[in-house]
Amino acid sequence: MSHLYQYQVRTSSKQEFVNIDEHIQDALSKSQVQNGLLVVYCPHTTAGITINENADPDVKTDLELGLNKTFPNDTEYVHMEGNSDGHMKSSVIGASETLIIEAGQPIFGTWQSVYFAEFDGPRARNVFIKIIEG
């Protein structure tokens, strides 16, 4: 059996990482699945989903700085919307993450959380969580 949930994430700046662990916990609680897989998916081409450290907020700052250095908003890009850097960052980060559910909880490393990665905000974005029992 599987369960699908949709959540909205509102971002407040052009680029940011938003912790979405509360949405994961909400979906798990609603599904009542004890063991299986959980997929977090972002259906946007200038945003993504990633797992990273939740203890030190400087990690998010460093991720943003590193992505901006690697993919600057270059005036040579030809995409007419002017957000080519966001498309590149989204491709590198990826659109989804898969988590293992054991005893009703996602298996995380000590400092891990799931983040919605915004690269063309501020916007209201959608996140889908699919929980597969098994």
N, C-alpha and C positions, 0 to 999 in steps of 0.2 A: 504494500500500500504506500501511496505517496501523498504529500500535502504541499500545496503551493500558497505562498503568502507574498503580498506586495506591500512595500513600505515607501514612503516619500522621504527624501533627504533634502533639506534646504541648505544650500551653501551660501556663504556671505562674502566670499572673495573670489578672485580669478582662479587662484590655486590654493587648495587646502586639503587636509586629510581629516575626515570626520569619523570618529569611533562609532561603529554601528553594532557593538556587542549587545546593546539593549534590544535591538530588533531580532537578533539571533536568539536571545533568551526568550523573547515573546513568542516567536515562531515555535521554538521547542516546547514551551509550556502549552501552547494551543494544540500542538500535534499530539502530545503525550507519547511520542516515540522514545523508546528507551535505548535502542541500538540501531545503527544504520549510518547513513551518510547525509550530509547537509551541503547543498551547493548554494553559494551566494553569487548572484549574477547581476551585472550592470548592463542594461541595453542602450548604452550611449557611446558614441565614438570619440568623445573628448572627456571621458571619465573612466574610472576603473575600480577594481577591488584588490586590496592587498592585505597581507598579514605582516605585522611588524610589532616592534616593541611598544608597550603601553606605559612603562614606568617613567621614562625620561622624555619630557616634551621636546627636548632639543633634537631628538631623533627625527621627529616630523619636520622640524625646521631644516635640519641637514638634508633630508630627502628632498624638500622643496628646492633648496639651494643647488644641490647636485643635479636635479632634473633640469633646472633653469640653465645651468652652465652647459649641460650636455645638449639640451634642446632649446636654444634661445628663440625668441620670437623674431626671427630674421626677416628683414624687409625683402630679401630675395625670393622668399617662398611665393608661389604663384596662386595658391588656393585663395579664392576671392574673399572668403569670410575672415581671413586674417588670423585664423586659429590653428595653423598647421602644427605649431609646437604642441598644442593640446592633443592633436591626433597622434603625434609621435609618442608623447608621454603615455597616452592611453594604450598604444600598441605594446610598449615595453612593460608597463605594469600589468596589463591583462584585464579581461572583462569578468573573471570569476575566480573563486577559490572554493575548494572542497575540504570539508572538515569531517572527521570521524566522530560519531555520536556513540558514547558508551555510558550506560547507566543514566541516561537522560541528559547528559552534559556533553558539550563539545570537548574534544581533547585539544588542549592548548599547551604550548611550552610555558615556562614560568612567567615570562614577561609579554606574552603574545596577546594581541587583539586583532580584530578585523576592522579595516578602514575603508571607507568610501573615499576615493581619490578624485577630487575635482580639478580639472585643468582648463575650464572655460566658463567659469562662473561670473557672478553669482547666479544660481538657478535653483529651480525645484526639479529634483531628479527622482527617478524610480530605481528601486532595488528589489529584486525577486529572490526569495529564499525557497528552495525546493528541498523537502525532507523526505528521504526514502528509507522506509523501514526495512530492516533485514540484518 
